[in-house]
Each structure stands twice: as C-alpha cells, then as structure tokens.
C-alpha cells in the first residue's frame, strides 16, 4: 500500500505486439479497413484509460518497426526479448522495468482489435475493489451459442474455453471441455433463455505480485494438460475474478491469418467501426 499522502503508481496496460508471427509476419502493421492493427488496439486502450483513469499504456514488442509505429501513434513502446513466446511474459517484461511498479498490469493482446474498452476498465476496477490476484471476462452463452460451440468442438476440440464460477464471480475452473455438464437440459432450455455455460474471453488484468509469481513458476499439471495458462494461478491458490460482459458485436478472438484480416473487415462492414459501439 502507498504511504499516506503519497500518490499511487498508475496501473499499466501492456500491448504485446510481435513482428515475427509465422502465419502473418508483421501483423501489427497490417491495415484493417484503413487502420493498422496496432493502431486499432492502441485506440481501445486509450479509450479504456479515459474511462478508468490512473493508468498508462505501453506497447511491448520485439521489433524496432513496431516500436516506431507505436510512437507515431503517440504511444510509449519498450523493446523486449524476442525469445519471449507468450503475451503474459512480454507483459511482465514491460512491467518489471518500471519504477515504481504498477499495481495492476493488463495484458491486452496486440491482435485483439475488437475488445470493448468498458471490459478493460471493468477488469481494472474489479482488482482495485477486491483482493483477487487476476481478473478476466466471461460471456454467458445463449442456448444457440452453446450449440454452436459444441458443434465447433467436434472439429476443433481445443478451440474455445469455458468457465465455472462461484456465486461471487470468482473462478472455480477453466476447461477446453464444455463445463458444467448439464443434467435435465431440455427442462432448463424451456426455463431460461441463457444456458449455465460461460465462455472465457482471453483478456487478463493481474496484480503485479501475482504476475511476478506466475512468471517465476514453471507450468503446472493441469495447465499443461488443458493448455490454459490461467490454471497455473488456480493451482497456486490465486483467486481469479470473472467479470460477466455482454456478447461482443464483432465476435472474433484475434487476428492470426490473412483470412482473419478479411473476416475482420467484413465484420466492420457489417456492424460499423467498433468505436461506434463504445459510447
């Protein structure tokens, strides 16, 4: 806790942005409907800061060209080790060099241009108001969305993550399997328009100490089995606050391929610029 009369260090939104994507090299600099991918993500972060206050933004990258573009956008940038393979690792590298240390670190992936600024602000707000070490968003699925997820998993069983929660919103578990199993589903479908299944959205806010411990600890048993980093926190006994958010209008997890770029442009053409829905 800061001393009485002192000013708390600002929280930090880190945007990991690698140049060396195998499937889409240089993707932070690729144009999507007239604006670079990085420019779109920086705009999301800037809007979140306006909503929550007392936070700063930095792009964490492995490439001078991306750092220069971030600075052209008016955003700070830091060069991190190209050997870092994960977004959480790049977020930690960017946060660890700051003095004083930021109380909260947000890992806003540089390939996620459709995250709502309100969601980022809600995660930071949740950690400021609770003792949890991590906060992350979830969406409660409609029955149609649950059916679509089940169909998708028949072809891609490790695509899409679900979550079970305590009554206070703290996570019980995350899994690539659809959880919970649902007894008497036909009756429940007639009783409620929404299913009891929550889909996880891969966006995280961490307490600095929780992220530090995470990065200092090797992968845990269930983390390796499921392929889910957040299970390392649960296996360490760290509470994760899950924040329910509405289904995104531009429903897309990230930009990884040229086909994803085309899909993102179709979504923008169909639904309009994401910023129009942020007000």
C-alpha positions as protocol buffer text, in pm:
chain_id: "A"
residue {
  index: 1
  type: UNK
  ca { x: 0 y: 0 z: 0 }
}
residue {
  index: 2
  type: UNK
  ca { x: 128 y: 353 z: -72 }
}
residue {
  index: 3
  type: UNK
  ca { x: 223 y: 567 z: 225 }
}
residue {
  index: 4
  type: UNK
  ca { x: -32 y: 819 z: 348 }
}
residue {
  index: 5
  type: UNK
  ca { x: -16 y: 1130 z: 134 }
}
residue {
  index: 6
  type: UNK
  ca { x: 174 y: 957 z: -148 }
}
residue {
  index: 7
  type: UNK
  ca { x: 37 y: 919 z: -499 }
}
residue {
  index: 8
  type: UNK
  ca { x: -27 y: 560 z: -610 }
}
residue {
  index: 9
  type: UNK
  ca { x: 164 y: 444 z: -917 }
}
residue {
  index: 10
  type: UNK
  ca { x: -55 y: 421 z: -1227 }
}
residue {
  index: 11
  type: UNK
  ca { x: -178 y: 86 z: -1349 }
}
residue {
  index: 12
  type: UNK
  ca { x: -33 y: -34 z: -1679 }
}
residue {
  index: 13
  type: UNK
  ca { x: -197 y: -163 z: -1996 }
}
residue {
  index: 14
  type: UNK
  ca { x: 61 y: -361 z: -2192 }
}
residue {
  index: 15
  type: UNK
  ca { x: 1 y: -437 z: -2560 }
}
residue {
  index: 16
  type: UNK
  ca { x: 229 y: -727 z: -2662 }
}
residue {
  index: 17
  type: UNK
  ca { x: 294 y: -691 z: -3036 }
}
residue {
  index: 18
  type: UNK
  ca { x: 538 y: -932 z: -3203 }
}
residue {
  index: 19
  type: UNK
  ca { x: 662 y: -888 z: -3559 }
}
residue {
  index: 20
  type: UNK
  ca { x: 762 y: -1248 z: -3607 }
}
residue {
  index: 21
  type: UNK
  ca { x: 425 y: -1419 z: -3645 }
}
residue {
  index: 22
  type: UNK
  ca { x: 476 y: -1732 z: -3857 }
}
residue {
  index: 23
  type: UNK
  ca { x: 131 y: -1719 z: -4013 }
}
residue {
  index: 24
  type: UNK
  ca { x: 110 y: -1342 z: -4058 }
}
residue {
  index: 25
  type: UNK
  ca { x: 454 y: -1173 z: -4037 }
}
residue {
  index: 26
  type: UNK
  ca { x: 445 y: -808 z: -3932 }
}
residue {
  index: 27
  type: UNK
  ca { x: 77 y: -832 z: -3843 }
}
residue {
  index: 28
  type: UNK
  ca { x: 69 y: -533 z: -3602 }
}
residue {
  index: 29
  type: UNK
  ca { x: 147 y: -313 z: -3905 }
}
residue {
  index: 30
  type: UNK
  ca { x: -113 y: -470 z: -4136 }
}
residue {
  index: 31
  type: UNK
  ca { x: -402 y: -245 z: -4239 }
}
residue {
  index: 32
  type: UNK
  ca { x: -757 y: -343 z: -4140 }
}
residue {
  index: 33
  type: UNK
  ca { x: -1021 y: -125 z: -4307 }
}
residue {
  index: 34
  type: UNK
  ca { x: -778 y: 165 z: -4338 }
}
residue {
  index: 35
  type: UNK
  ca { x: -617 y: 149 z: -3993 }
}
residue {
  index: 36
  type: UNK
  ca { x: -327 y: -64 z: -3872 }
}
residue {
  index: 37
  type: UNK
  ca { x: -400 y: -349 z: -3636 }
}
residue {
  index: 38
  type: UNK
  ca { x: -178 y: -188 z: -3372 }
}
residue {
  index: 39
  type: UNK
  ca { x: -350 y: 146 z: -3420 }
}
residue {
  index: 40
  type: UNK
  ca { x: -685 y: -15 z: -3352 }
}
residue {
  index: 41
  type: UNK
  ca { x: -564 y: -186 z: -3033 }
}
residue {
  index: 42
  type: UNK
  ca { x: -396 y: 132 z: -2906 }
}
residue {
  index: 43
  type: UNK
  ca { x: -725 y: 318 z: -2961 }
}
residue {
  index: 44
  type: UNK
  ca { x: -904 y: 55 z: -2748 }
}
residue {
  index: 45
  type: UNK
  ca { x: -650 y: 102 z: -2468 }
}
residue {
  index: 46
  type: UNK
  ca { x: -669 y: 481 z: -2484 }
}
residue {
  index: 47
  type: UNK
  ca { x: -1048 y: 473 z: -2454 }
}
residue {
  index: 48
  type: UNK
  ca { x: -1021 y: 236 z: -2156 }
}
residue {
  index: 49
  type: UNK
  ca { x: -782 y: 476 z: -1981 }
}
residue {
  index: 50
  type: UNK
  ca { x: -1025 y: 762 z: -2031 }
}
residue {
  index: 51
  type: UNK
  ca { x: -1293 y: 552 z: -1860 }
}
residue {
  index: 52
  type: UNK
  ca { x: -1095 y: 414 z: -1566 }
}
residue {
  index: 53
  type: UNK
  ca { x: -826 y: 680 z: -1506 }
}
residue {
  index: 54
  type: UNK
  ca { x: -486 y: 642 z: -1337 }
}
residue {
  index: 55
  type: UNK
  ca { x: -343 y: 408 z: -1600 }
}
residue {
  index: 56
  type: UNK
  ca { x: -77 y: 421 z: -1868 }
}
residue {
  index: 57
  type: UNK
  ca { x: -21 y: 229 z: -2193 }
}
residue {
  index: 58
  type: UNK
  ca { x: 291 y: 72 z: -2340 }
}
residue {
  index: 59
  type: UNK
  ca { x: 348 y: -143 z: -2647 }
}
residue {
  index: 60
  type: UNK
  ca { x: 585 y: -434 z: -2574 }
}
residue {
  index: 61
  type: UNK
  ca { x: 748 y: -551 z: -2896 }
}
residue {
  index: 62
  type: UNK
  ca { x: 1043 y: -740 z: -3039 }
}
residue {
  index: 63
  type: UNK
  ca { x: 1088 y: -511 z: -3339 }
}
residue {
  index: 64
  type: UNK
  ca { x: 1206 y: -152 z: -3400 }
}
residue {
  index: 65
  type: UNK
  ca { x: 949 y: -101 z: -3677 }
}
residue {
  index: 66
  type: UNK
  ca { x: 660 y: -175 z: -3443 }
}
residue {
  index: 67
  type: UNK
  ca { x: 813 y: 43 z: -3171 }
}
residue {
  index: 68
  type: UNK
  ca { x: 846 y: 330 z: -3418 }
}
residue {
  index: 69
  type: UNK
  ca { x: 484 y: 289 z: -3530 }
}
residue {
  index: 70
  type: UNK
  ca { x: 366 y: 289 z: -3169 }
}
residue {
  index: 71
  type: UNK
  ca { x: 548 y: 616 z: -3112 }
}
residue {
  index: 72
  type: UNK
  ca { x: 391 y: 758 z: -3430 }
}
residue {
  index: 73
  type: UNK
  ca { x: 56 y: 671 z: -3271 }
}
residue {
  index: 74
  type: UNK
  ca { x: 158 y: 868 z: -2960 }
}
residue {
  index: 75
  type: UNK
  ca { x: 202 y: 553 z: -2752 }
}
residue {
  index: 76
  type: UNK
  ca { x: 507 y: 455 z: -2546 }
}
residue {
  index: 77
  type: UNK
  ca { x: 694 y: 141 z: -2653 }
}
residue {
  index: 78
  type: UNK
  ca { x: 953 y: -89 z: -2498 }
}
residue {
  index: 79
  type: UNK
  ca { x: 1169 y: -349 z: -2675 }
}
residue {
  index: 80
  type: UNK
  ca { x: 1152 y: -692 z: -2511 }
}
residue {
  index: 81
  type: UNK
  ca { x: 1349 y: -1010 z: -2569 }
}
residue {
  index: 82
  type: UNK
  ca { x: 1246 y: -1180 z: -2898 }
}
residue {
  index: 83
  type: UNK
  ca { x: 1277 y: -1515 z: -2720 }
}
residue {
  index: 84
  type: UNK
  ca { x: 971 y: -1438 z: -2505 }
}
residue {
  index: 85
  type: UNK
  ca { x: 695 y: -1653 z: -2651 }
}
residue {
  index: 86
  type: UNK
  ca { x: 385 y: -1558 z: -2450 }
}
residue {
  index: 87
  type: UNK
  ca { x: 181 y: -1242 z: -2411 }
}
residue {
  index: 88
  type: UNK
  ca { x: 195 y: -1272 z: -2033 }
}
residue {
  index: 89
  type: UNK
  ca { x: 575 y: -1296 z: -2050 }
}
residue {
  index: 90
  type: UNK
  ca { x: 601 y: -985 z: -2266 }
}
residue {
  index: 91
  type: UNK
  ca { x: 358 y: -802 z: -2034 }
}
residue {
  index: 92
  type: UNK
  ca { x: 573 y: -897 z: -1735 }
}
residue {
  index: 93
  type: UNK
  ca { x: 892 y: -785 z: -1911 }
}
residue {
  index: 94
  type: UNK
  ca { x: 736 y: -445 z: -1981 }
}
residue {
  index: 95
  type: UNK
  ca { x: 602 y: -404 z: -1626 }
}
residue {
  index: 96
  type: UNK
  ca { x: 913 y: -525 z: -1444 }
}
residue {
  index: 97
  type: UNK
  ca { x: 1132 y: -238 z: -1571 }
}
residue {
  index: 98
  type: UNK
  ca { x: 901 y: 34 z: -1445 }
}
residue {
  index: 99
  type: UNK
  ca { x: 969 y: 227 z: -1124 }
}
residue {
  index: 100
  type: UNK
  ca { x: 756 y: 241 z: -921 }
}
residue {
  index: 101
  type: UNK
  ca { x: 596 y: -88 z: -1013 }
}
residue {
  index: 102
  type: UNK
  ca { x: 239 y: -67 z: -1148 }
}
residue {
  index: 103
  type: UNK
  ca { x: -13 y: -215 z: -900 }
}
residue {
  index: 104
  type: UNK
  ca { x: -215 y: -374 z: -1185 }
}
residue {
  index: 105
  type: UNK
  ca { x: -95 y: -497 z: -1525 }
}
residue {
  index: 106
  type: UNK
  ca { x: -336 y: -559 z: -1813 }
}
residue {
  index: 107
  type: UNK
  ca { x: -230 y: -792 z: -2093 }
}
residue {
  index: 108
  type: UNK
  ca { x: -418 y: -657 z: -2398 }
}
residue {
  index: 109
  type: UNK
  ca { x: -310 y: -872 z: -2689 }
}
residue {
  index: 110
  type: UNK
  ca { x: -193 y: -676 z: -2992 }
}
residue {
  index: 111
  type: UNK
  ca { x: -405 y: -889 z: -3227 }
}
residue {
  index: 112
  type: UNK
  ca { x: -738 y: -821 z: -3050 }
}
residue {
  index: 113
  type: UNK
  ca { x: -885 y: -505 z: -3206 }
}
residue {
  index: 114
  type: UNK
  ca { x: -1246 y: -567 z: -3102 }
}
residue {
  index: 115
  type: UNK
  ca { x: -1212 y: -569 z: -2723 }
}
residue {
  index: 116
  type: UNK
  ca { x: -1455 y: -323 z: -2565 }
}
residue {
  index: 117
  type: UNK
  ca { x: -1281 y: -51 z: -2358 }
}
residue {
  index: 118
  type: UNK
  ca { x: -1551 y: -94 z: -2094 }
}
residue {
  index: 119
  type: UNK
  ca { x: -1433 y: -453 z: -2046 }
}
residue {
  index: 120
  type: UNK
  ca { x: -1074 y: -344 z: -1975 }
}
residue {
  index: 121
  type: UNK
  ca { x: -1197 y: -76 z: -1736 }
}
residue {
  index: 122
  type: UNK
  ca { x: -1418 y: -333 z: -1559 }
}
residue {
  index: 123
  type: UNK
  ca { x: -1123 y: -568 z: -1504 }
}
residue {
  index: 124
  type: UNK
  ca { x: -907 y: -293 z: -1356 }
}
residue {
  index: 125
  type: UNK
  ca { x: -1197 y: -175 z: -1143 }
}
residue {
  index: 126
  type: UNK
  ca { x: -1257 y: -529 z: -1016 }
}
residue {
  index: 127
  type: UNK
  ca { x: -897 y: -567 z: -898 }
}
residue {
  index: 128
  type: UNK
  ca { x: -892 y: -222 z: -740 }
}
residue {
  index: 129
  type: UNK
  ca { x: -1201 y: -317 z: -538 }
}
residue {
  index: 130
  type: UNK
  ca { x: -1115 y: -675 z: -438 }
}
residue {
  index: 131
  type: UNK
  ca { x: -838 y: -899 z: -308 }
}
residue {
  index: 132
  type: UNK
  ca { x: -826 y: -1116 z: -620 }
}
residue {
  index: 133
  type: UNK
  ca { x: -495 y: -1159 z: -797 }
}
residue {
  index: 134
  type: UNK
  ca { x: -635 y: -1177 z: -1150 }
}
residue {
  index: 135
  type: UNK
  ca { x: -947 y: -1059 z: -1333 }
}
residue {
  index: 136
  type: UNK
  ca { x: -1075 y: -1184 z: -1669 }
}
residue {
  index: 137
  type: UNK
  ca { x: -1404 y: -1154 z: -1865 }
}
residue {
  index: 138
  type: UNK
  ca { x: -1660 y: -1421 z: -1943 }
}
residue {
  index: 139
  type: UNK
  ca { x: -1976 y: -1430 z: -2155 }
}
residue {
  index: 140
  type: UNK
  ca { x: -2281 y: -1631 z: -2055 }
}
residue {
  index: 141
  type: UNK
  ca { x: -2387 y: -1827 z: -2363 }
}
residue {
  index: 142
  type: UNK
  ca { x: -2734 y: -1845 z: -2508 }
}
residue {
  index: 143
  type: UNK
  ca { x: -2852 y: -2194 z: -2592 }
}
residue {
  index: 144
  type: UNK
  ca { x: -2789 y: -2124 z: -2962 }
}
residue {
  index: 145
  type: UNK
  ca { x: -2436 y: -2008 z: -2885 }
}
residue {
  index: 146
  type: UNK
  ca { x: -2378 y: -2317 z: -2672 }
}
residue {
  index: 147
  type: UNK
  ca { x: -2499 y: -2541 z: -2955 }
}
residue {
  index: 148
  type: UNK
  ca { x: -2262 y: -2362 z: -3194 }
}
residue {
  index: 149
  type: UNK
  ca { x: -1970 y: -2408 z: -2951 }
}
residue {
  index: 150
  type: UNK
  ca { x: -2043 y: -2779 z: -2916 }
}
residue {
  index: 151
  type: UNK
  ca { x: -2058 y: -2817 z: -3297 }
}
residue {
  index: 152
  type: UNK
  ca { x: -1729 y: -2630 z: -3333 }
}
residue {
  index: 153
  type: UNK
  ca { x: -1559 y: -2852 z: -3078 }
}
residue {
  index: 154
  type: UNK
  ca { x: -1641 y: -3164 z: -3276 }
}
residue {
  index: 155
  type: UNK
  ca { x: -1386 y: -3043 z: -3531 }
}
residue {
  index: 156
  type: UNK
  ca { x: -1160 y: -2831 z: -3305 }
}
residue {
  index: 157
  type: UNK
  ca { x: -1185 y: -2974 z: -2952 }
}
residue {
  index: 158
  type: UNK
  ca { x: -920 y: -2738 z: -2810 }
}
residue {
  index: 159
  type: UNK
  ca { x: -1071 y: -2420 z: -2953 }
}
residue {
  index: 160
  type: UNK
  ca { x: -1283 y: -2225 z: -2706 }
}
residue {
  index: 161
  type: UNK
  ca { x: -1260 y: -2221 z: -2326 }
}
residue {
  index: 162
  type: UNK
  ca { x: -1541 y: -2242 z: -2073 }
}
residue {
  index: 163
  type: UNK
  ca { x: -1550 y: -2146 z: -1706 }
}
residue {
  index: 164
  type: UNK
  ca { x: -1738 y: -2235 z: -1389 }
}
residue {
  index: 165
  type: UNK
  ca { x: -1778 y: -1964 z: -1122 }
}
residue {
  index: 166
  type: UNK
  ca { x: -1868 y: -1917 z: -760 }
}
residue {
  index: 167
  type: UNK
  ca { x: -2172 y: -1710 z: -670 }
}
residue {
  index: 168
  type: UNK
  ca { x: -1942 y: -1412 z: -608 }
}
residue {
  index: 169
  type: UNK
  ca { x: -1791 y: -1444 z: -958 }
}
residue {
  index: 170
  type: UNK
  ca { x: -1459 y: -1598 z: -857 }
}
residue {
  index: 171
  type: UNK
  ca { x: -1347 y: -1872 z: -1093 }
}
residue {
  index: 172
  type: UNK
  ca { x: -1380 y: -2234 z: -989 }
}
residue {
  index: 173
  type: UNK
  ca { x: -1222 y: -2379 z: -1304 }
}
residue {
  index: 174
  type: UNK
  ca { x: -1149 y: -2325 z: -1673 }
}
residue {
  index: 175
  type: UNK
  ca { x: -1152 y: -2602 z: -1931 }
}
residue {
  index: 176
  type: UNK
  ca { x: -1134 y: -2675 z: -2300 }
}
residue {
  index: 177
  type: UNK
  ca { x: -1418 y: -2916 z: -2230 }
}
residue {
  index: 178
  type: UNK
  ca { x: -1762 y: -2758 z: -2211 }
}
residue {
  index: 179
  type: UNK
  ca { x: -1833 y: -2727 z: -1837 }
}
residue {
  index: 180
  type: UNK
  ca { x: -2050 y: -2782 z: -1644 }
}
residue {
  index: 181
  type: UNK
  ca { x: -2220 y: -3098 z: -1766 }
}
residue {
  index: 182
  type: UNK
  ca { x: -2593 y: -3021 z: -1771 }
}
residue {
  index: 183
  type: UNK
  ca { x: -2848 y: -3261 z: -1623 }
}
residue {
  index: 184
  type: UNK
  ca { x: -3212 y: -3206 z: -1730 }
}
residue {
  index: 185
  type: UNK
  ca { x: -3101 y: -2978 z: -2013 }
}
residue {
  index: 186
  type: UNK
  ca { x: -3431 y: -2996 z: -2201 }
}
residue {
  index: 187
  type: UNK
  ca { x: -3614 y: -2859 z: -1896 }
}
residue {
  index: 188
  type: UNK
  ca { x: -3357 y: -2583 z: -1847 }
}
residue {
  index: 189
  type: UNK
  ca { x: -3389 y: -2477 z: -2210 }
}
residue {
  index: 190
  type: UNK
  ca { x: -3757 y: -2411 z: -2154 }
}
residue {
  index: 191
  type: UNK
  ca { x: -3697 y: -2226 z: -1828 }
}
residue {
  index: 192
  type: UNK
  ca { x: -3423 y: -1976 z: -1923 }
}
residue {
  index: 193
  type: UNK
  ca { x: -3311 y: -1813 z: -2249 }
}
residue {
  index: 194
  type: UNK
  ca { x: -2949 y: -1839 z: -2135 }
}
residue {
  index: 195
  type: UNK
  ca { x: -2752 y: -2155 z: -2069 }
}
residue {
  index: 196
  type: UNK
  ca { x: -2547 y: -2204 z: -1749 }
}
residue {
  index: 197
  type: UNK
  ca { x: -2225 y: -2214 z: -1955 }
}
residue {
  index: 198
  type: UNK
  ca { x: -1978 y: -1923 z: -1952 }
}
residue {
  index: 199
  type: UNK
  ca { x: -1727 y: -1882 z: -2232 }
}
residue {
  index: 200
  type: UNK
  ca { x: -1396 y: -1728 z: -2136 }
}
residue {
  index: 201
  type: UNK
  ca { x: -1253 y: -1430 z: -2322 }
}
residue {
  index: 202
  type: UNK
  ca { x: -872 y: -1430 z: -2323 }
}
residue {
  index: 203
  type: UNK
  ca { x: -804 y: -1090 z: -2167 }
}
residue {
  index: 204
  type: UNK
  ca { x: -635 y: -1053 z: -1828 }
}
residue {
  index: 205
  type: UNK
  ca { x: -565 y: -796 z: -1560 }
}
residue {
  index: 206
  type: UNK
  ca { x: -312 y: -907 z: -1297 }
}
residue {
  index: 207
  type: UNK
  ca { x: -188 y: -774 z: -970 }
}
residue {
  index: 208
  type: UNK
  ca { x: 182 y: -709 z: -1016 }
}
residue {
  index: 209
  type: UNK
  ca { x: 275 y: -960 z: -742 }
}
residue {
  index: 210
  type: UNK
  ca { x: 51 y: -1231 z: -893 }
}
residue {
  index: 211
  type: UNK
  ca { x: 207 y: -1187 z: -1237 }
}
residue {
  index: 212
  type: UNK
  ca { x: 557 y: -1186 z: -1087 }
}
residue {
  index: 213
  type: UNK
  ca { x: 488 y: -1516 z: -908 }
}
residue {
  index: 214
  type: UNK
  ca { x: 329 y: -1664 z: -1221 }
}
residue {
  index: 215
  type: UNK
  ca { x: 634 y: -1587 z: -1434 }
}
residue {
  index: 216
  type: UNK
  ca { x: 869 y: -1730 z: -1168 }
}
residue {
  index: 217
  type: UNK
  ca { x: 678 y: -2063 z: -1151 }
}
residue {
  index: 218
  type: UNK
  ca { x: 703 y: -2346 z: -1406 }
}
residue {
  index: 219
  type: UNK
  ca { x: 387 y: -2468 z: -1579 }
}
residue {
  index: 220
  type: UNK
  ca { x: 162 y: -2670 z: -1350 }
}
residue {
  index: 221
  type: UNK
  ca { x: -1 y: -3009 z: -1403 }
}
residue {
  index: 222
  type: UNK
  ca { x: -346 y: -2906 z: -1522 }
}
residue {
  index: 223
  type: UNK
  ca { x: -210 y: -2606 z: -1710 }
}
residue {
  index: 224
  type: UNK
  ca { x: -6 y: -2845 z: -1924 }
}
residue {
  index: 225
  type: UNK
  ca { x: -293 y: -3091 z: -1970 }
}
residue {
  index: 226
  type: UNK
  ca { x: -551 y: -2830 z: -2073 }
}
residue {
  index: 227
  type: UNK
  ca { x: -310 y: -2586 z: -2237 }
}
residue {
  index: 228
  type: UNK
  ca { x: -451 y: -2299 z: -2027 }
}
residue {
  index: 229
  type: UNK
  ca { x: -215 y: -2056 z: -1854 }
}
residue {
  index: 230
  type: UNK
  ca { x: -480 y: -1931 z: -1612 }
}
residue {
  index: 231
  type: UNK
  ca { x: -491 y: -2271 z: -1443 }
}
residue {
  index: 232
  type: UNK
  ca { x: -144 y: -2202 z: -1307 }
}
residue {
  index: 233
  type: UNK
  ca { x: -296 y: -1925 z: -1094 }
}
residue {
  index: 234
  type: UNK
  ca { x: -571 y: -2152 z: -964 }
}
residue {
  index: 235
  type: UNK
  ca { x: -322 y: -2428 z: -890 }
}
residue {
  index: 236
  type: UNK
  ca { x: -118 y: -2168 z: -696 }
}
residue {
  index: 237
  type: UNK
  ca { x: -426 y: -2076 z: -492 }
}
residue {
  index: 238
  type: UNK
  ca { x: -466 y: -1732 z: -654 }
}
residue {
  index: 239
  type: UNK
  ca { x: -826 y: -1609 z: -682 }
}
residue {
  index: 240
  type: UNK
  ca { x: -942 y: -1508 z: -1031 }
}
residue {
  index: 241
  type: UNK
  ca { x: -1235 y: -1268 z: -1057 }
}
residue {
  index: 242
  type: UNK
  ca { x: -1450 y: -1342 z: -1361 }
}
residue {
  index: 243
  type: UNK
  ca { x: -1640 y: -1040 z: -1491 }
}
residue {
  index: 244
  type: UNK
  ca { x: -1952 y: -1112 z: -1694 }
}
residue {
  index: 245
  type: UNK
  ca { x: -1972 y: -897 z: -2007 }
}
residue {
  index: 246
  type: UNK
  ca { x: -2223 y: -888 z: -2294 }
}
residue {
  index: 247
  type: UNK
  ca { x: -2151 y: -1088 z: -2610 }
}
residue {
  index: 248
  type: UNK
  ca { x: -1928 y: -881 z: -2840 }
}
residue {
  index: 249
  type: UNK
  ca { x: -2089 y: -740 z: -3153 }
}
residue {
  index: 250
  type: UNK
  ca { x: -1770 y: -802 z: -3350 }
}
residue {
  index: 251
  type: UNK
  ca { x: -1732 y: -1164 z: -3237 }
}
residue {
  index: 252
  type: UNK
  ca { x: -1373 y: -1254 z: -3319 }
}
residue {
  index: 253
  type: UNK
  ca { x: -1098 y: -1380 z: -3088 }
}
residue {
  index: 254
  type: UNK
  ca { x: -793 y: -1247 z: -3271 }
}
residue {
  index: 255
  type: UNK
  ca { x: -610 y: -1181 z: -3597 }
}
residue {
  index: 256
  type: UNK
  ca { x: -374 y: -1465 z: -3691 }
}
residue {
  index: 257
  type: UNK
  ca { x: -409 y: -1515 z: -4067 }
}
residue {
  index: 258
  type: UNK
  ca { x: -490 y: -1328 z: -4388 }
}
residue {
  index: 259
  type: UNK
  ca { x: -833 y: -1490 z: -4369 }
}
residue {
  index: 260
  type: UNK
  ca { x: -880 y: -1335 z: -4023 }
}
residue {
  index: 261
  type: UNK
  ca { x: -798 y: -993 z: -4167 }
}
residue {
  index: 262
  type: UNK
  ca { x: -1065 y: -1041 z: -4432 }
}
residue {
  index: 263
  type: UNK
  ca { x: -1316 y: -1156 z: -4168 }
}
residue {
  index: 264
  type: UNK
  ca { x: -1239 y: -852 z: -3951 }
}
residue {
  index: 265
  type: UNK
  ca { x: -1304 y: -621 z: -4246 }
}
residue {
  index: 266
  type: UNK
  ca { x: -1634 y: -800 z: -4317 }
}
residue {
  index: 267
  type: UNK
  ca { x: -1738 y: -755 z: -3953 }
}
residue {
  index: 268
  type: UNK
  ca { x: -1657 y: -384 z: -3969 }
}
residue {
  index: 269
  type: UNK
  ca { x: -1852 y: -351 z: -4293 }
}
residue {
  index: 270
  type: UNK
  ca { x: -2149 y: -532 z: -4136 }
}
residue {
  index: 271
  type: UNK
  ca { x: -2153 y: -375 z: -3788 }
}
residue {
  index: 272
  type: UNK
  ca { x: -1964 y: -48 z: -3838 }
}
residue {
  index: 273
  type: UNK
  ca { x: -1647 y: 67 z: -3671 }
}
residue {
  index: 274
  type: UNK
  ca { x: -1609 y: -80 z: -3320 }
}
residue {
  index: 275
  type: UNK
  ca { x: -1567 y: 266 z: -3170 }
}
residue {
  index: 276
  type: UNK
  ca { x: -1929 y: 342 z: -3262 }
}
residue {
  index: 277
  type: UNK
  ca { x: -2043 y: 87 z: -3001 }
}
residue {
  index: 278
  type: UNK
  ca { x: -1812 y: 216 z: -2725 }
}
residue {
  index: 279
  type: UNK
  ca { x: -2016 y: 520 z: -2631 }
}
